[in-house]
Amino acid sequence: MKKRTESNDLNQTLEEISEMVKIEKIHDTGEKSYFDIIADNIEIEIRDCLVDESVLSTKDKITEPDKPKKKFVLAKGQHIIFELPSPYMILYRGERSYENEIKEQDIDIKVIPKTVKKRKLSAKEKYRRKRNILFYKLGRTVALAILLFSLGMIGEQIYGYVSDYEVDKQIKEKFIGGHSPVVTPDRSVPAYPEATPVRLTYPDKIQLAELQELEKVSKDFRFWLYVDKSKIDYHVMQAKDNVFYLKHNIEGVKNDSGSIFLDYRNNPERIYGSKKESIGSNNIIYGHNMKNGSMFGLLRKFMDKDYFYEHQNIYTYSTKGVTVWKVFSAYETTTDDYYIQTYFSSSDEFNDFIKDLQKKSVVDTDIILKSKDDILTLSTCHRFTINNGRFVVHAVKIGTVPIT
């Protein structure tokens, strides 16, 4: 089709279509030929199509009958295509006229929009795109490497938890059996006005023979620790520093969970001794805050008042006897708080120290503390709200009884 300009009108368009189609009569009867009918229908469809405002020049939209006809203007790059039904695509010959059939068919005329050619990229843009693709691939590779590394670390940690749990289970199965509850022997009631001594009872977690066997396994074994009705049920070690048992078990094998251990500055005799000195003592036991709840992982539950009172008794078992402790304070603190002080120059200093520990507690207790009392302190890392946080539980010694 010849190139059109805005000055082309409808008649010129139809003339060009007629010239392109080259309509010829194939009958001499004077009737319209097959191609005449096609041409008429095409002209009708074109006129109907021109009514569509989307293909008309906005400046030539005139609706008044006495005004010039509307002009059909194609944008640069546009062209017209015709979609003819199947009867138009067959050349019929013979005497029969197909005018009625043809008139019933529709001819679709579409204006094809201008094809937008892709802009040719400059060398700079090509370089920038290649660089972006490279950065994307590199970033994806790094992210995948970090993901695989993280999965490996998580897997190693889970394996460590399972392995440490199995080792601890084997130690308990090897040295500790099932026992029936044991209480202290009946005591004679002293004559009035002396008060009746408190009759202490304790859960039968471990027997004397088993404690003696644990002492043979390691010279660093000191006693067995049990918090009433809880999973805190472990052997307690003591080394020449506060580092070794952070990553070693009772057999000296290195592991991530480590062991529960007594501060190296403490004298274990103050744990199971029954004799009271002029100044009390602060005996500190450390344990990891394991995410699976082992070791001291559940110590933070003492923040809850109901849990506090349901697990208020702590027991330490040694070959010298069973010591019963009663929790009087539990709180969250930081490493800046020196609650691990072990030396006190006077009874007044120690008395002020333990009174301060009781004031920090999130749960109030009516336990009366004295300057000669021995204190048991359970300490673990606590980073739920503070990076260098610690969670601490303090208990006072109630008394020590023989073990069977």
C-alpha positions in Angstrom: 0.0 0.0 0.0 1.3 3.5 -0.8 2.5 5.7 1.9 -0.3 8.0 3.3 -0.2 11.5 4.7 -2.7 13.4 6.9 -4.2 14.9 3.7 -5.4 11.5 2.4 -9.2 11.3 2.5 -11.5 8.3 2.5 -12.0 8.2 -1.3 -8.2 8.1 -1.9 -7.9 5.3 0.6 -10.7 3.3 -1.2 -9.1 3.9 -4.6 -5.8 2.5 -3.3 -7.5 -0.5 -1.9 -9.3 -1.1 -5.3 -6.0 -0.8 -7.1 -4.4 -3.2 -4.7 -7.1 -5.8 -4.9 -7.5 -5.4 -8.7 -11.2 -6.1 -8.8 -12.3 -7.7 -12.0 -15.7 -8.8 -13.3 -15.8 -12.5 -14.0 -19.4 -12.6 -15.3 -20.8 -10.8 -18.4 -24.4 -10.9 -17.2 -24.3 -7.4 -15.7 -24.6 -8.8 -12.2 -22.1 -8.0 -9.5 -19.2 -10.4 -9.6 -17.8 -12.2 -6.6 -15.0 -9.7 -6.2 -17.5 -6.8 -6.6 -19.4 -8.0 -3.6 -16.1 -8.3 -1.6 -15.2 -4.8 -2.6 -18.6 -3.4 -1.5 -18.4 -5.2 1.8 -14.9 -4.1 2.4 -16.0 -0.5 1.7 -18.9 -0.8 4.2 -16.7 -2.3 6.8 -14.0 0.4 6.4 -16.7 3.1 6.8 -17.9 1.4 9.9 -14.4 1.1 11.2 -13.8 4.8 10.6 -16.5 5.6 13.1 -14.2 4.3 15.8 -12.6 7.5 17.3 -9.4 5.6 18.1 -8.4 5.6 14.4 -9.6 9.1 13.5 -7.6 12.3 13.6 -8.8 14.3 16.6 -8.8 17.5 14.7 -11.1 16.1 11.9 -13.9 14.7 14.1 -17.0 16.5 12.7 -20.5 15.2 13.3 -22.5 17.9 11.4 -24.0 16.4 8.1 -23.2 19.5 6.1 -19.5 19.4 7.0 -16.8 17.7 5.0 -16.4 13.9 5.5 -14.2 12.6 8.3 -10.7 11.8 7.3 -9.0 8.5 8.1 -5.4 9.1 9.0 -2.9 6.3 9.8 -0.1 7.0 12.1 3.4 6.4 10.9 4.2 2.7 11.0 0.5 1.6 11.1 -1.2 -0.5 8.4 -4.6 -2.1 7.7 -5.2 -5.9 7.5 -8.5 -7.7 6.5 -9.7 -10.9 8.1 -12.0 -12.5 5.6 -14.4 -15.4 6.4 -13.7 -18.7 4.6 -16.3 -18.2 1.8 -14.3 -15.2 0.5 -11.2 -17.3 0.3 -12.8 -19.7 -2.3 -13.3 -18.8 -5.9 -16.8 -20.0 -6.9 -17.6 -20.6 -10.6 -20.8 -21.4 -12.3 -24.2 -19.9 -12.7 -25.2 -19.9 -9.1 -25.0 -16.6 -7.3 -23.5 -16.5 -3.7 -24.4 -12.9 -3.1 -26.7 -13.7 -0.2 -24.2 -16.0 1.6 -21.5 -13.5 1.2 -23.5 -10.6 2.5 -24.2 -12.5 5.7 -20.5 -12.9 6.4 -18.6 -10.3 8.5 -15.3 -8.8 7.4 -13.0 -7.8 10.3 -10.8 -4.8 9.7 -8.0 -4.2 12.2 -5.7 -1.3 12.6 -2.3 -2.7 13.6 -0.4 -0.3 15.8 3.1 0.9 15.2 5.7 -1.7 16.1 8.1 -0.3 18.7 11.6 -1.2 17.8 14.0 -2.1 20.6 16.4 0.6 21.5 19.9 -0.2 20.7 21.9 -0.2 23.9 25.1 1.8 24.2 28.4 0.2 25.2 28.1 1.9 28.6 24.6 0.5 29.2 25.7 -3.0 28.1 28.6 -2.9 30.5 26.3 -1.7 33.3 23.8 -4.6 32.6 26.6 -7.2 32.5 28.0 -5.8 35.8 24.5 -6.0 37.4 24.1 -9.6 36.3 27.6 -10.4 37.6 26.7 -8.8 41.0 23.4 -10.7 41.1 25.1 -14.0 40.5 27.9 -13.2 42.9 25.3 -12.2 45.6 23.3 -15.3 45.0 26.4 -17.4 45.4 27.4 -15.7 48.6 23.9 -16.0 50.0 23.8 -19.7 49.2 27.2 -20.2 50.8 26.0 -18.4 54.0 22.9 -20.5 54.0 24.9 -23.8 53.7 27.3 -22.6 56.4 24.4 -21.7 58.7 22.7 -25.1 58.1 26.0 -26.8 58.9 26.4 -24.8 62.1 22.9 -25.6 63.2 23.4 -29.3 62.3 26.6 -29.4 64.3 24.9 -27.7 67.3 22.0 -30.1 67.2 24.4 -33.0 66.9 26.3 -31.6 69.9 23.0 -31.4 71.9 22.1 -35.0 71.1 25.6 -36.3 71.7 25.9 -34.5 75.1 22.4 -35.7 76.1 23.4 -39.3 75.3 26.7 -39.0 77.3 24.8 -37.5 80.3 22.2 -40.2 80.0 24.8 -42.9 79.9 26.5 -41.5 83.0 23.2 -41.5 84.9 22.4 -45.0 83.8 25.9 -46.2 84.7 26.1 -44.7 88.2 22.6 -44.0 89.3 19.8 -46.5 89.7 16.2 -46.3 90.8 15.7 -46.0 94.6 12.8 -45.7 97.0 12.4 -42.4 99.0 14.7 -42.1 102.0 14.2 -39.9 105.0 16.4 -39.1 108.0 16.1 -41.4 111.0 13.6 -40.6 113.7 15.0 -38.4 116.4 14.1 -38.3 120.0 12.1 -35.3 121.1 14.0 -33.1 123.5 12.4 -32.1 126.8 10.5 -28.8 126.9 11.3 -26.0 126.4 13.8 -27.0 123.7 12.3 -26.9 120.1 12.0 -30.1 118.1 14.7 -30.2 115.4 13.5 -29.9 111.8 13.1 -33.3 110.3 14.6 -33.0 106.8 13.6 -35.3 103.9 15.1 -35.5 100.5 14.4 -37.3 97.2 16.4 -40.5 96.7 18.3 -39.4 93.6 21.6 -41.1 94.3 23.0 -43.4 96.9 26.3 -43.4 98.8 27.9 -46.2 96.8 27.2 -44.4 93.5 28.7 -41.2 94.8 31.8 -43.1 95.8 32.0 -44.5 92.3 31.7 -41.0 90.7 34.7 -39.9 92.9 36.7 -42.7 91.4 35.8 -41.6 87.8 37.1 -38.1 88.5 39.0 -36.4 91.3 37.2 -33.2 90.4 33.8 -34.6 91.3 32.3 -32.7 94.3 28.6 -33.5 94.7 25.3 -34.2 92.9 22.9 -31.2 92.4 19.1 -31.6 92.1 16.5 -28.9 91.9 13.2 -30.3 93.2 10.7 -31.4 90.5 12.9 -30.1 87.6 15.4 -31.3 85.0 18.3 -29.8 86.8 19.8 -33.1 87.9 23.6 -33.2 87.4 27.0 -34.0 88.8 29.0 -30.9 89.9 32.7 -30.6 89.2 35.4 -28.2 90.4 38.7 -27.5 88.6 41.6 -25.2 89.3 39.9 -22.5 87.3 36.4 -21.5 86.0 37.2 -22.4 82.4 38.0 -26.1 82.0 34.5 -27.5 82.7 32.9 -25.0 80.4 33.7 -27.4 77.6 34.5 -30.8 79.3 32.4 -33.5 80.9 33.1 -35.6 84.0 35.4 -37.9 82.0 37.5 -35.0 80.8 36.1 -35.4 77.2 35.6 -32.1 75.4 32.0 -31.2 74.5 29.9 -28.1 73.9 27.6 -28.5 76.9 30.4 -28.8 79.4 29.5 -29.6 83.0 27.9 -28.0 86.0 30.8 -26.8 88.2 31.6 -25.1 91.5 33.6 -21.9 91.5 37.3 -22.7 92.1 37.5 -20.2 94.9 34.8 -22.1 97.0 35.6 -24.6 99.7 33.3 -27.6 99.0 33.2 -28.4 102.7 30.9 -25.4 103.1 28.4 -27.2 100.8 28.0 -30.4 102.8 29.4 -29.3 106.2 27.1 -29.0 109.1 29.3 -26.7 111.3 28.5 -23.0 111.1 31.3 -20.6 110.9 31.2 -17.0 112.2 30.7 -15.7 108.7 28.6 -17.3 106.1 29.7 -18.3 102.6 28.6 -17.7 99.0 29.0 -20.9 97.1 28.6 -20.4 93.3 27.6 -23.1 90.8 27.9 -22.3 87.1 26.1 -24.0 84.2 25.4 -23.2 80.5 22.0 -21.9 79.5 21.3 -24.5 76.8 18.6 -23.8 74.2 17.3 -27.4 74.5 16.6 -26.8 78.2 19.5 -29.0 79.5 22.0 -27.8 82.1 20.7 -24.5 83.5 18.5 -23.8 80.4 15.4 -23.8 82.5 16.7 -21.7 85.4 15.0 -18.6 84.0 11.6 -20.2 84.9 12.2 -19.0 88.4 10.9 -15.6 87.1 7.4 -17.1 87.4 6.0 -17.0 90.9 4.2 -20.3 90.8 7.3 -22.1 89.5 9.4 -20.3 92.1 7.4 -21.8 95.0 6.9 -25.2 93.4 10.7 -25.7 92.9 11.9 -23.9 96.0 14.0 -26.8 97.4 17.4 -27.6 96.1 19.4 -30.7 97.2 23.2 -31.4 97.1 24.3 -35.0 97.5 27.8 -35.9 98.6 29.5 -38.8 100.5 29.4 -36.5 103.6 25.6 -36.2 103.5 22.6 -34.5 101.8 22.2 -30.7 102.2 18.8 -29.1 101.8 18.7 -25.5 100.5 15.7 -23.2 100.1 15.5 -20.6 97.3 15.0 -17.0 98.6 15.9 -15.0 95.5 15.8 -15.1 91.7 16.5 -12.3 89.3 18.1 -11.1 86.0 21.3 -9.1 86.2 24.5 -8.4 84.3 28.2 -9.1 84.6 28.6 -5.7 86.2 26.8 -6.9 89.3 29.4 -8.7 91.4 27.0 -11.3 92.9 29.9 -13.9 92.7 31.8 -12.4 95.7 33.3 -15.1 97.8 35.4 -13.3 100.4 33.9 -11.1 103.2 36.0 -9.4 105.8 33.2 -9.3 108.4 29.8 -10.7 109.3 28.3 -7.2 108.8 29.7 -7.1 105.2 28.3 -10.6 104.5 24.9 -9.7 106.1 24.6 -6.6 103.9 25.5 -8.7 100.9 22.8 -11.4 101.4 20.2 -8.8 102.3 20.9 -7.1 99.0 20.5 -10.4 97.1 17.1 -10.9 98.6 16.0 -7.4 97.7 16.8 -8.1 94.0 14.4 -11.0 93.8 11.5 -10.8 91.4 9.5 -12.9 93.9 9.2 -11.8 97.5 9.9 -14.3 100.3 9.7 -14.1 104.1 12.8 -16.1 104.7 14.9 -14.6 107.5 18.6 -14.5 106.6 21.5 -14.4 109.1 25.1 -13.5 108.8 26.2 -17.1 109.5 24.1 -18.6 106.8 25.7 -20.5 103.9 24.3 -19.4 100.5 24.1 -21.5 97.3 24.2 -19.4 94.1 23.2 -20.9 90.7 24.4 -18.7 87.8 23.9 -18.9 84.0 24.1 -16.7 80.9 20.9 -14.9 80.1 20.8 -12.9 76.9 17.1 -12.6 76.3 17.0 -8.9 77.1 20.7 -8.0 77.7 23.8 -9.0 75.8 25.9 -9.6 78.9 23.0 -10.7 81.0 23.0 -13.3 83.7 20.2 -15.1 85.5 20.8 -16.0 89.2 19.1 -18.1 91.8 20.1 -17.9 95.5 19.2 -20.5 98.2 20.0 -20.6 101.9 21.2 -23.8 103.6 18.5 -25.4 105.8 20.5 -28.3 107.0 22.6 -31.4 106.2 21.6 -35.0 107.0 23.4 -38.3 106.6 23.1 -40.2 103.3 22.4 -43.9 103.0 
